[in-house]
Structure formats: structure tokens, C-alpha cells
Amino acid sequence: MNRNFFLIGIAFFGMINGLFNQLWLIFALLYVQPLAGPLLFGSMSLTLMFASLMVSTATVILGGIPAAIYERVTGAQESNGVSLWIWLAGTAILALPAAGNFISIGL
């Protein structure tokens, strides 16, 4: 499969988790609000979107850790199909708590 399809899927699961995972979003919002609130002019909606972006980024990073370990163990110089499948599966597993909200609300 083309590498771009893997990256689109990884970004999709990161977006789903960032927008619809209420627990991680509230946790990130509690830490973002005092730090980034003044930088975002005290706007709650901008702060919430920034927290959602942080959760999405964390999902993609945490989902890539098993793929990086696999590449390190096998000595791969660049990402191959197996490591991209591992990365996609890792982000999908992390997005499972948000899947129910995504299905009920939809985009």
C-alpha cells in the first residue's frame, strides 16, 4: 500500500482522538489554560482547539513509539510497511475511547 495512505490513516486517528476523547481533552485543557490562555487572548474556544491539537499530536507520537522500537530492533533505516502498520494500529488503539463519541456525534 502507498505510504501516503498510512499517514492519512494515522492523522485521521490522531484527529479523532484529539477532538472526541473527552478525558484527555479536559486533562490537556487544565494544563493549557493557565499557560496558553494569555497567549490566545483569553479565548476559551482557541484554548480548547489548542488543547485538542496537543492531544492529537500526543496520540500520533505515542502511537509511533512501538513502530520506532520495531525499526530499532530490526535495524531498518527507514519506515517500511510493517512499521507503518504498527504505527497505524497504535494510533487506532489509542483512539478507541474516542470512537464511541465519534460514531454518535460524527463529523
N, C-alpha and C positions, 0 to 999 in steps of 0.2 A: 504494500500500500504506500501511497505517496506520503512523504514526511509532513507535508502541509496539513493533511487530514488529521494526523495525530496531534499536531499543535493546535488546530482548531478545536478538537475534542477536549484537549487539556484546558484551553482557555474557556471553553463552554462550561466545564465542570467547576472551574475556579469562579466564574461569574455566578453560576447558580448558588454556590456555597456562600459567596460574598453578599449576595442580595437576599437570600432566603433563609440562612441559618441564623435564627434569632438569638441563640445563646452566644455564639461567637461575636455577633454584631453588637450586642449590648456590652459584652466584655471589652471589645475594642473601642466602643463609643465612650465608655467610662474613662479610658486612658487617653483618648484623643481629645476629648472636650477641654480639659484644662490646658493641654499643650498647644493644640492647633486651633482652639476656639478663637483666640485673639488674632491669629494669622488669617482666619477665614471670616473676619469681621463680625464674629459672634453669631453667625447664621447657623441655625440648627440643621437646616437641610444640607448645607455644604459640609458641615461636620459629619453628618450621617453618611453622606456619599464618600467622604474621605475614609471613614471607618470601614465602609463596605469595600473600598478599594484595598485597604490594608488586609482585610480578611481574605479577599480574592488572591492577593499576592502571597499571603502566607499559605494558602491552600496549594498553590502551584509549587511553591518552594518545598513544603513538607511532602507533597506527592512525588517530588523528584528525588528525594533522598534515597529510597530503595533502588531507583534506577541508577543513581550515581554509585551506590555500593556495588551493584551488579557490574557496572562498567569497570570499576576499580579491581574487582575480583577477577574478571575475565581478561583484563588488560586491554580493553577496547580503546582505540584512540579517539573515536567519535561515536555518537549515538547510532545504534543500529535498530533494526525492527523490534528485537526483544526488549531492549531498554526503553524504547518508546511505548511499547505495550505495558511495561511495568509502570512507567510514569503515568500513563492514561488510567490504568487500574487504580493506582494510588490516589489520584485526584478524584476518581469516581467513588472510591470508598470513603474519602473524606467528605464528599458531598452527599452521602446517603442521608444524614439527618435533615438536610435541606430539601431533599427530593419530595417529601410529602407536602411541604408548603409550596414548592414549585408546581406540583401537579394540581393542587387545589386552587392556587391563585392564577398560575400561568403567566406568560409574558404578554 
